[in-house]
Amino acid sequence: MKNSLFLDILSGKECSRPAVWYMRQAGRVLPSYNALKEKYTFKQMMEDPKLAAKVTLLPINDIGVDAAILFSDILVIPEALGMDLDFENKGPRFKTALKDVANPMQFLKDQPEKLDHVFAAIQEIIKTKEEHIPLIGFCGGPLTTLCYMFQGFSQNQNFPDFVPYLFKDKKLINSIVERMTDMCIYYIDGQIKAGIQAFQLFETHAGLIPVDLYNELFMPSVKRIFKFVRERSIKGIFLPKGLGIGLNKINQDVCDAISIDWQTPLTEARKLVGNDIIIQGNFDPRALLADKKGIEEEFQKCLEFGRNDKKYIFNLGHGLLPNIDVENVKHLTKLVKESDWS
């Protein structure tokens, strides 16, 4: 492909400014996306390759970001393991949760064909996108995905029915994580073959449990996933939201880039992860609910960091919120593109 600022930085090249993209950029805040929502459900848009491709590419023109991320959902993996999923107004809900199953390992049934629509969407995106815009594929982290599989729905994000299993039945958890990881690797392989040019692992709920427990039960899966990605010459980004001091175990031996939440200052994150790995993220999406002056003041922290650290991709500490004004997102994007980063 033509030169890509995003891929150049991921490859360790020093560039004149950071690349910029946003988590949850394909939807929510975009008027063009909300217009489509009046005609189609989320599931319809996700499962129709042409619609998924269209939504994926909306932020390129609407916001001006430097990379596209696949429009999909992390819960396609449980679906490919035989779990029935509905997307309700209040969020996703499984017909039967693992907490209600006597033998989860027997309940899970491999149905990889349920991922075919994602691969078709990627092929459609590759056909229709501008050549210099890279496409990021993704998958849910093992802990986060398992949280929803056990709890069954997303309203209570403390996952009270799931967390006790981590302490009382580690053998079961290990078995399910292995099964999930196998399906994740199949999924990632299909994404790569379809044409993604980078990959991000979303571990949204990394901060739910103690760091030592995360490293024991879930880090082996994370390392296995990124090893697979790297062996196929794809750059990998890890988002372990809320991991805190646990970042000191994440370095370039694990992944190519680490996405930092808003709880951890960029300068502190750099101390924890070392000097070699690319750092992404940290801007608090809630700051985009302020006026432009407030956004500019918050942006200064990122600007100061990026002037001294060229291994940096501009992004948020988590995804865009649905009540953010798209004009504020455009303003922030313009700040990234037009500021003096020298």
C-alpha positions as CSV (number, residue, x, y, z in Angstrom):
1,M,0.0,0.0,0.0
2,K,1.0,3.7,-0.3
3,N,2.8,5.3,2.7
4,S,0.7,5.2,5.8
5,L,1.5,7.5,8.7
6,F,-0.2,5.0,11.1
7,L,1.8,2.0,9.9
8,D,5.0,3.9,9.7
9,I,4.8,4.8,13.4
10,L,3.8,1.3,14.3
11,S,6.9,0.1,12.5
12,G,9.1,2.4,14.6
13,K,9.7,5.2,12.1
14,E,10.0,8.8,13.4
15,C,7.3,11.0,11.8
16,S,6.4,14.7,11.8
17,R,3.3,14.1,13.9
18,P,1.4,11.3,15.5
19,A,-1.2,9.3,13.5
20,V,-4.7,9.8,14.9
21,W,-7.7,7.5,15.0
22,Y,-10.4,6.8,17.7
23,M,-11.8,3.8,19.3
24,R,-15.6,3.5,18.4
25,Q,-15.0,6.0,15.6
26,A,-17.2,4.0,13.3
27,G,-20.6,4.9,14.7
28,R,-22.2,6.7,17.7
29,V,-21.1,10.3,17.2
30,L,-21.5,10.4,13.4
31,P,-24.7,11.8,11.9
32,S,-24.1,9.7,8.8
33,Y,-24.0,6.5,11.0
34,N,-27.1,7.6,13.0
35,A,-29.0,8.1,9.7
36,L,-28.2,4.5,8.8
37,K,-29.4,3.4,12.2
38,E,-32.8,4.7,11.3
39,K,-33.0,2.1,8.5
40,Y,-31.0,-0.8,9.9
41,T,-30.3,-2.5,13.3
42,F,-26.8,-2.7,14.6
43,K,-26.7,-6.5,13.9
44,Q,-27.9,-5.9,10.3
45,M,-25.2,-3.4,9.7
46,M,-22.6,-5.6,11.2
47,E,-23.6,-8.7,9.3
48,D,-24.1,-7.2,5.9
49,P,-20.6,-6.9,4.3
50,K,-21.5,-3.8,2.2
51,L,-23.1,-2.0,5.2
52,A,-20.2,-2.9,7.5
53,A,-17.7,-1.7,5.0
54,K,-19.6,1.6,4.5
55,V,-19.7,2.2,8.3
56,T,-16.1,1.3,8.7
57,L,-15.0,4.0,6.2
58,L,-17.4,6.8,7.4
59,P,-14.9,8.3,9.8
60,I,-12.3,8.7,7.2
61,N,-14.3,11.4,5.4
62,D,-16.5,12.6,8.3
63,I,-13.7,13.1,10.9
64,G,-10.4,12.9,8.9
65,V,-8.7,10.1,10.8
66,D,-5.6,8.3,9.6
67,A,-6.8,4.7,10.0
68,A,-10.0,2.7,9.7
69,I,-11.0,0.1,12.2
70,L,-13.3,-2.8,11.3
71,F,-17.0,-2.2,12.2
72,S,-17.9,-5.3,14.2
73,D,-18.2,-6.5,17.8
74,I,-16.0,-8.4,20.2
75,L,-18.9,-10.9,20.9
76,V,-18.7,-12.6,17.5
77,I,-16.3,-15.0,19.2
78,P,-18.9,-16.4,21.6
79,E,-21.3,-16.6,18.7
80,A,-18.7,-18.7,16.8
81,L,-18.6,-20.9,19.9
82,G,-22.3,-21.6,19.6
83,M,-23.8,-19.0,22.0
84,D,-27.0,-17.2,20.9
85,L,-26.7,-13.5,21.1
86,D,-29.2,-10.7,20.8
87,F,-28.4,-7.0,20.6
88,E,-31.1,-5.2,22.6
89,N,-31.5,-1.4,23.2
90,K,-29.7,-1.8,26.5
91,G,-26.8,-3.8,24.9
92,P,-26.0,-7.4,24.0
93,R,-27.6,-10.3,25.8
94,F,-26.9,-14.0,25.5
95,K,-29.9,-16.3,25.4
96,T,-28.1,-18.7,27.8
97,A,-25.1,-17.5,29.9
98,L,-22.3,-19.8,31.0
99,K,-23.2,-19.2,34.6
100,D,-26.5,-21.0,33.9
101,V,-24.9,-24.1,32.3
102,A,-23.9,-27.2,34.2
103,N,-21.0,-28.0,31.9
104,P,-19.7,-25.0,29.9
105,M,-17.1,-26.9,27.9
106,Q,-19.8,-29.3,26.6
107,F,-22.2,-26.4,26.0
108,L,-19.8,-24.6,23.7
109,K,-19.9,-25.8,20.1
110,D,-17.5,-24.6,17.4
111,Q,-19.3,-22.8,14.6
112,P,-16.6,-20.9,12.8
113,E,-18.8,-20.3,9.8
114,K,-20.5,-17.6,11.8
115,L,-17.4,-15.4,11.3
116,D,-17.6,-15.5,7.5
117,H,-19.6,-12.3,7.3
118,V,-16.7,-10.5,9.0
119,F,-14.2,-11.8,6.5
120,A,-16.5,-10.7,3.6
121,A,-16.8,-7.2,5.1
122,I,-13.0,-6.9,5.3
123,Q,-12.7,-7.9,1.6
124,E,-15.3,-5.3,0.8
125,I,-13.5,-2.6,2.8
126,I,-10.2,-3.4,1.1
127,K,-11.9,-3.0,-2.3
128,T,-13.5,0.3,-1.5
129,K,-11.1,2.2,0.8
130,E,-8.4,4.6,-0.3
131,E,-5.1,2.9,-0.6
132,H,-3.2,5.0,1.9
133,I,-5.8,4.3,4.7
134,P,-4.8,1.2,6.7
135,L,-7.5,-1.2,8.1
136,I,-7.2,-2.3,11.7
137,G,-8.8,-5.6,12.6
138,F,-9.6,-6.5,16.2
139,C,-10.7,-9.1,18.7
140,G,-11.9,-9.0,22.3
141,G,-9.4,-9.8,25.1
142,P,-9.9,-13.2,26.8
143,L,-11.0,-11.7,30.2
144,T,-13.4,-9.2,28.7
145,T,-15.1,-11.7,26.3
146,L,-15.4,-14.3,29.1
147,C,-17.0,-11.7,31.4
148,Y,-19.9,-11.3,29.0
149,M,-20.1,-15.0,28.2
150,F,-20.5,-15.9,31.9
151,Q,-22.7,-13.0,33.0
152,G,-24.9,-13.1,29.9
153,F,-25.4,-9.3,29.6
154,S,-23.5,-6.0,29.9
155,Q,-25.6,-3.9,32.3
156,N,-23.6,-4.7,35.5
157,Q,-20.0,-4.3,34.5
158,N,-18.7,-5.6,37.9
159,F,-19.8,-9.1,36.6
160,P,-20.7,-10.4,40.0
161,D,-21.7,-13.9,38.8
162,F,-18.4,-14.3,36.9
163,V,-15.6,-13.1,39.1
164,P,-16.0,-15.8,41.8
165,Y,-15.3,-18.5,39.2
166,L,-11.8,-17.0,38.8
167,F,-11.0,-17.9,42.4
168,K,-12.9,-21.2,42.8
169,D,-12.5,-23.0,39.5
170,K,-9.3,-22.0,37.7
171,K,-9.1,-25.3,35.9
172,L,-12.5,-24.5,34.2
173,I,-11.4,-21.0,33.4
174,N,-8.2,-22.2,31.8
175,S,-10.1,-24.7,29.7
176,I,-12.5,-22.1,28.4
177,V,-9.8,-19.6,27.8
178,E,-7.9,-22.2,25.7
179,R,-11.0,-22.9,23.7
180,M,-11.7,-19.2,23.2
181,T,-8.1,-18.5,22.2
182,D,-8.2,-21.2,19.5
183,M,-11.3,-19.6,18.0
184,C,-9.7,-16.1,18.3
185,I,-6.6,-17.3,16.4
186,Y,-8.9,-18.8,13.7
187,Y,-10.7,-15.4,13.5
188,I,-7.5,-13.4,13.4
189,D,-6.1,-15.6,10.7
190,G,-9.2,-15.0,8.6
191,Q,-9.0,-11.3,9.2
192,I,-5.3,-11.2,8.0
193,K,-6.1,-13.3,4.9
194,A,-9.0,-11.0,4.1
195,G,-6.6,-8.0,4.2
196,I,-6.3,-6.2,7.6
197,Q,-3.0,-4.3,8.0
198,A,-2.9,-4.0,11.8
199,F,-4.6,-5.7,14.8
200,Q,-5.8,-4.5,18.2
201,L,-6.8,-6.7,21.2
202,F,-9.5,-5.0,23.3
203,E,-9.1,-6.0,27.0
204,T,-11.6,-3.5,28.3
205,H,-12.0,-5.0,31.7
206,A,-8.4,-5.8,32.5
207,G,-8.8,-3.7,35.7
208,L,-11.6,-5.9,37.0
209,I,-9.3,-8.3,38.8
210,P,-5.9,-8.2,40.6
211,V,-2.9,-7.9,38.3
212,D,-1.4,-11.1,39.4
213,L,-4.6,-13.1,38.7
214,Y,-4.8,-11.5,35.3
215,N,-1.2,-12.5,34.5
216,E,-1.8,-16.0,35.7
217,L,-5.1,-16.7,33.9
218,F,-5.2,-14.5,30.9
219,M,-1.8,-13.2,29.9
220,P,-0.8,-16.6,28.4
221,S,-3.7,-16.2,25.9
222,V,-2.7,-12.6,25.2
223,K,0.9,-13.6,24.4
224,R,-0.2,-16.5,22.3
225,I,-2.5,-14.2,20.2
226,F,0.2,-11.6,19.6
227,K,2.8,-14.3,18.8
228,F,0.4,-15.5,16.1
229,V,-0.1,-12.0,14.8
230,R,3.6,-11.2,14.6
231,E,4.4,-14.4,12.9
232,R,2.2,-13.2,10.0
233,S,4.0,-9.8,9.8
234,I,1.1,-7.8,11.2
235,K,1.7,-5.2,13.9
236,G,-0.3,-5.7,17.1
237,I,-1.7,-3.2,19.6
238,F,-2.9,-4.2,23.1
239,L,-5.5,-2.2,25.1
240,P,-5.5,-3.5,28.7
241,K,-7.8,-0.9,30.2
242,G,-7.4,-0.4,34.0
243,L,-4.3,-2.7,34.2
244,G,-2.4,0.1,36.1
245,I,0.9,-1.1,37.5
246,G,0.5,-4.3,35.5
247,L,1.7,-2.4,32.5
248,N,5.2,-3.1,33.8
249,K,4.8,-6.6,32.3
250,I,3.9,-5.3,28.9
251,N,6.8,-4.5,26.5
252,Q,7.9,-5.1,23.0
253,D,8.4,-8.8,23.7
254,V,4.5,-9.0,24.0
255,C,3.2,-6.6,21.4
256,D,4.2,-3.7,19.1
257,A,2.1,-1.0,20.8
258,I,0.3,-0.5,24.0
259,S,-2.9,1.5,24.2
260,I,-3.1,3.5,27.5
261,D,-6.3,4.3,29.3
262,W,-7.0,7.8,30.8
263,Q,-6.2,6.7,34.4
264,T,-2.4,6.4,33.6
265,P,-0.5,9.5,32.6
266,L,1.5,9.0,29.4
267,T,4.8,9.8,31.1
268,E,4.2,7.2,33.8
269,A,3.1,4.7,31.2
270,R,6.4,5.2,29.3
271,K,8.3,4.4,32.5
272,L,6.3,1.3,33.1
273,V,6.5,-0.2,29.5
274,G,10.1,0.9,28.6
275,N,11.4,2.9,25.7
276,D,10.9,0.5,22.8
277,I,7.2,-0.1,22.5
278,I,4.8,2.3,20.7
279,I,2.4,4.1,23.0
280,Q,-1.2,4.9,21.9
281,G,-4.1,6.6,23.5
282,N,-4.8,8.2,26.9
283,F,-6.9,11.2,25.9
284,D,-10.0,11.1,28.1
285,P,-13.1,10.9,25.8
286,R,-15.1,12.7,28.4
287,A,-13.0,15.8,27.7
288,L,-14.8,15.9,24.4
289,L,-18.0,16.9,26.2
290,A,-16.3,20.2,27.2
291,D,-16.1,23.3,25.0
292,K,-13.2,23.8,22.5
293,K,-11.1,25.7,25.0
294,G,-11.4,22.8,27.5
295,I,-10.5,20.3,24.8
296,E,-7.4,22.3,23.8
297,E,-6.2,22.5,27.4
298,E,-6.5,18.7,27.8
299,F,-4.8,18.2,24.4
300,Q,-1.7,20.1,25.6
301,K,-0.7,17.2,27.8
302,C,-0.6,14.9,24.8
303,L,1.2,17.5,22.7
304,E,3.9,17.9,25.3
305,F,4.4,14.1,25.5
306,G,4.4,13.7,21.7
307,R,7.0,16.5,21.2
308,N,9.4,14.4,23.3
309,D,8.3,10.9,22.4
310,K,7.9,10.1,18.7
311,K,6.8,6.5,19.4
312,Y,3.2,7.7,19.9
313,I,-0.2,7.3,18.2
314,F,-2.9,9.7,19.2
315,N,-6.1,8.0,20.4
316,L,-8.5,8.0,23.4
317,G,-8.3,6.2,26.7
318,H,-11.4,4.3,25.6
319,G,-14.1,4.7,23.0
320,L,-16.1,7.7,21.9
321,L,-19.2,8.3,23.9
322,P,-22.6,8.5,22.1
323,N,-23.4,12.0,23.5
324,I,-20.2,13.7,22.1
325,D,-20.6,16.4,19.5
326,V,-19.0,15.3,16.3
327,E,-17.7,18.8,15.8
328,N,-15.6,18.4,18.9
329,V,-14.1,15.2,17.5
330,K,-13.3,17.1,14.3
331,H,-11.7,19.9,16.3
332,L,-9.5,17.5,18.2
333,T,-8.5,15.8,15.0
334,K,-7.5,19.1,13.5
335,L,-5.4,19.9,16.6
336,V,-3.5,16.7,16.1
337,K,-2.9,17.3,12.4
338,E,-2.1,21.1,12.6
339,S,-0.1,21.4,15.9
340,D,3.7,21.8,15.9
341,W,5.0,18.5,17.2
342,S,8.7,19.4,16.7
